[in-house]
């Protein structure tokens, strides 16, 4: 098998061959397939000979995989590459007609988008949603239907949903979402019935981390934590090159670790959780305590006040940044990541607030230097791209012969499809 370690982690699924054990020939074929699909995405347009050269696979193996991917609709043949000598080579690219619906659902609004295989946004809408889950999901469905009908020339592979809470990876049910109380509603089934498309859901932090892996910003990084800062605080863990989800998908809930037993009550029922000090809601609460006579509309309004020189707004955001750094220090002590990625509202003022976070993180380290901090450039796009990557990660290895076009319906689910993530056969 080829050595994929030097190529990093770009692609539809993280392939860490350094940790692959002896596996069946079926698993080996799936890994090879993922490698070829990854190379086509990152180096398109590319000929079969180029795929063989970059992957180290035999030309016959590459040819078989390519024919399968063409038949399933993931890739398409394009122009011929003419050389001074020899036969012209047909160039391969991802299928431009294949798209996904991505949704980033938050406590008061949802952002719905149509995304192609290259991560390009073809359209996007922001809608308000009700706190009642049935009404909220129905509004999301209506928006999805409208977006799909406006792209009648596309074939839709599925729907990916980023949620502000933890999703059981087996049951695909929301099981912990203190800021979005939709626990007892089957979001996945409701949307699948209405849209006739398979739905994949995950926590927003996991989706954001998957987006970073997908777009290759973490080449060579094997241990990282991504933290999202919005109404709450979420986190996702990459350990030894593998995404850690834990029992029932609950790994990484650092936002609900109490840091002050006398602090305010959190939506999870505990008091003094890290989220109550490091989230955007915390910054708004800090400001309201210092300026009760001034009403601020959302975190962006507070950021604007700070930009205009409001000292109390600056102090509230600085306090949030300090608590964020304290929590990151706890994460660093627990997991020893080499990289911490931050995504969310606070990052838009990183030039002012970043030094505060980094100072707190760097203090009282157990040993060595603190992990490197990198902020995502657009947290909204990261969540949406991550939602789309959920579909790609879980469907790209699923064997099917056709994609339905026009109306956006895909081929029915086949029996015996391999579960998501089987291509990464990590040590246990």
N, C-alpha and C positions, 0 to 999 in steps of 0.2 A: 504494500500500500504506500502511496506517496506521503512524503513528510509535509504536512500542512502547517507545521508550527511557525515557519518563517513567514507565512502569508498572513498571520494574525487572525482576527476574528470576524472579518467582514463576511457578509452573505446572509442567506435566508435562515440558517441555523448555525449556532456556534459549534464548530467542529474542532475538538481538541484531541488530536490523534496521540498526543503524549500520554493520554490517560485511557486509550482504547485497549480493552482486554481482548483476548482471543474470542472471536465471535463467529456466528454462523455466516455462511456465504451470503445469506439474504441481507444481514446487517451490513456486511462489507459492500454489497452492491448499493445499498441505500446511502452509505457514506460516500462512495464514489459519485453517486448521482448528485448528492448535495454539493460536493466539491465542484463538479462540472457546472452546475447551475449557478453557484457562487462566482465562478470565473467568468461566465457569460455576462452576469450582471455587472461585474466590476471592470471588465475589459471589452465590453461590446463596442462595435461589432468585432467578432473574432472568428477565425476559421477553425475547423476541426483540428488541423495540424497545430495551431496555436494552443488549443485546449490540451492536446496531448503533451506538448512541450512544457506548459506551465504546471500541469497536474502531475506529470510523471506517469500517467496511465498509458496503456497500450492503445494505439490508434483504433484497433478493433473494438476495444472497450468503450472508448469515447464515442465512436460511431453508433454503437448500440444504444448508449445512454441518450445521445442527441436525438436519434430517431424516436425514442420513447417520449422525450420531452416535447418534441414537435407534435406527436400524435395526441398528447395530453393538452396541448395548447399553451404550454408555458413559454416556449420560444418559437421564433419564426425565422425562416431563411430570407436573406435580403440580396443585395448586389453581389456580384462576383469580384474577387480581388485578383487582378491580373498581374502576373510576375514576368520578368524578362524571359524566364525559361520555365518549362513545366506547365501542367494543366492549371487553369484558373481555379481558385478556391471560393466556395460559397460562404459568405459571412453570416454569422448567427447573432441574433439580438433577442432580448426579451419581447414577448408578444405585446405590441403597443395597444391592442384592442382589449386586453384583459385589465380589469380594474377591481377595486374593493371599496366598500363603504366603511369609513372609520368614524367612530363617535367617541367624544370625550365628554362624559357625563359628570356634572358637578352638582353641588347642592341646590343651586338656583338657576342653572342654565346648562345647555348642552351645545356642543359644537360638532356639527356633522359635516363630513367631507367625502368627496370622491377622490381616491388616490390610485395612481397607476403603479405598475410593478417597479418603476424606478423611484418611487416615492414622490412623484410630482403631484401637486394638488390641482385637480381639474375644476373643482368648485368647492365652496365652503359656505356654511350658514351657521349663524348663532341664534339659538332660540331660547326663550324662557321656558322653564318646566315647573310643573306643580309639585308640591311636596307629597301629594297622594301618588303612590307608585303607578296605579293603573292609568290615571290621567297623564302623568308624566311620560310614561312609556308610550302611550298612544300618540302624544305630541311628537315624540322622537320618531315613531313609525311614519307619521304623516310627512315629516321632513325627509326621511329616507326615501319614501316613495316619490316625492317630488324631484329629488336629486337624481334618482335612478331614471325617471322618465325623461329628464333633460339630457341624458346621455344614452339615448337609445341605440347608438352605434357601438356601445361597449358590452362586453360579456363580463358579468360580475361573478367573481370567485367566492365571495363571502363577506361577512360583516365582522369587524373587530371593534370591541368596546373597551375603553379605558374607564375605570371606576374609582371613586375616592374611598376605597375600602378593600377588604380582603375577600378574594373569591376562592372557594374550594375548587382545586384543580380537577377533581374527579366529578363532583356533582355539578360544577359550573353554576353554583349559587352564591349570591352575596351573603357572607356570614358575619362580617364586621364592618360597619360603616357608620360611625357615630354622627357624622355630619350629613349623611344621606340615609334616612331611615326607611330603606326599602327592603328590609330583611325577608319579610314573608311573601314577597312577590317573585314569581319565576320570570325574571327579565328575559332570559335566553329563550325560553319556550314561546313567550308572547311575541317576540320579534321574529323568531323563525316561522311561526304560523302565519304571520302577516306578510313577511317578505319572501318566503319560500327560498331562503338562503341560510346556510349554516352560520351560526353566530359563535364567535370566540371572545371570551371576556377575561380580563385580568386587572389586578391592581394598577393604578396609574404609575406608581414608581417602577414596577416590573416592566410595564409597557415602555416607559421612558428609557430604561436600561437596555431593553431589547432594541429600541430605536438607535441607541448609541452603538451597540454591537453591529447592527445591520449596516449602518453607514460608515463603519470602519474607523471611528475616532479612538478606538481603544486597542489598536494593534499592539500585541505583545503584553497587554495588561491581563493578569490572571486573578488579581485580588482587588476588588473595587466595591464601593458602596455608592448608590445614587440616592440622593435625598430630594424629595419634592416639598416645596414650601408654598402653600396656598391657604385655603381655609383651615387645613390641618397640616400635619407633617407626616409624610410617608417615606419609606425607604425600601430599596431593593439591594440584594447582596449577590455579588459574584465572588465565589471562593474557589481557588484552584481551577479557574477556567470554567466553572459550572454555575448556572443560576440556581440559587438556593431558595426553595419555597417552603420547606418544612412541613410539618403535619397540618393538613387541611389548608395549606397555603398561607399560614399565619407567620412565617418567618419574616423578621425585619420590622416588627411593630415597635420600633424605638420611640415613636411619637407618644406612645401610651405607657412609657416607663415613668413613674413619678420621680421628680427631682426635688419636690418640696411638699411634704405631707400636709402642710398648712395652706397650700395654694388653692386656687379656685377649682371648683368641680368641673371635670371634663365631661364631654358627651358620652364617654365610655363608662361613666359612673365612678371613676376614681378621682382623687384630688391631686392637684399639682403635677399633672402630666407634662412632659417636655413640650408637647403640642400647645399647651396653654401659655407657654412663654416664647416659643420660637415661630409660631404661625403668623400669618397675616392678620388673623383675628386678634392675636395677642398685641400686635403693634397698634391696632385700632383701639383696643382696650386701654393700653398705656396712654395713648393720646387723650382719650375721653376722660381718664382720671385726672390728667393735668389741665385739660381745657374743656370742662363739661358744658360750657356755654356755646361751643362751636361744634356743629354737626358736620361730619366728614362722610362723604359718599364713597365707600369702598377704599381698598388699599391704594388704588391708583390716585385717588384724591389726596391721600396722605403723602404719597411720594411726590405729588405735584407741590404740596405745601412745603415740603422739605426743600425741593428745588428752588422755590421762591424765597427761601431764607427763613422759614418759620422755625424758630429754635426748639419749640416744644415738639413739633413734628420730627425734627432731626433727632431729638433726644429719644423719642418713642421708637423710632426705627433703629437707632443705635443700641437701645436696650434689647430689642428683638435680636439684632445681630450678635450681641454678646451672649445671649442665651443659646442662640444657634451654635456658636462656637463651643460653648460648654457641652452641649449634647453631642457634637461631633467628636469631642474629646472622649466621651464615653464610648462612642462607636469605635473610635480608633483603638481604645484599650481592649475592647471586646473582640474585634475582628482583625486588627492590624492591616487595613487596606493600604495599598500603595497609592491609590487614587480615590478621591471623593468627588463625585459629580453633583452639582447643585442645579436644580431646575425649579423655577418659580418666580413669584412676584419680586422678591428681594433682589434678585440678580440684575434687574434693570438699573439698580443704583449701586452696582458692585464697586465702582471706582471709589465711592464714598464709604460703603459699608463693608466691603471685602477685607480691608485691613483690620477691622474690629473682629471679624470672624476668625481670621488667620491668627491674630494675637491670642485669642482665647484658646484656639485649638493647640497652639504651640506651647502653651504654659503647662507645666507639670506632666510632660510626657513621661511614660514609664521608662522608655529607653529609645534611643535613636532619634531620627528626625520625624516631624509630623508628615502625614500623607499630603501629596499634592492635591490642590483644589482646582477644579475646572468648572466653570459655569456654562450651562447650555445657552445658546444664543437666542432661542425662541422657545420658551417652555410650552406654549400652546401647540406649536407645530410638532414638538417632540412627543407630546401625548398622542396626537393624531397619527403621526408616523409610527409610533409604537403600537397603536391599535391596529394599523394596517399590517405591521410586522407580525402581530399575533396570527393573522390569517395566513401569511406567507410561511411562518415557522411551522404551523400545524397542518397546512395543506400541501406544501410543496412536495412532500414525500408521499402523499396519498395518491395512489394510482387510480386514474379514471381515464376514460377514452375521449370524453367530449366536454366542452364548456358551452352552455347555452348562450346565445347572443340575444340582442334586442331587448327582450323583456327582463333580462338580468337574472334569469334563473340558471342554476348550474345543474349538472347531472346529479341524479339521486345518490345518496350515500351508499357505498358498496360495502358488502360484508367483508370482514377480514382486513380492513385498512389498518395499517400499523399505527400505533399510538404516537402522539407527538413526542419528539425528543429521543426517539429510539436510535437515531443516528449518532448521538453522543453517548457511547457506551462507557461511561466513566466508572472508575473503581469505586467500590462501596466499602 
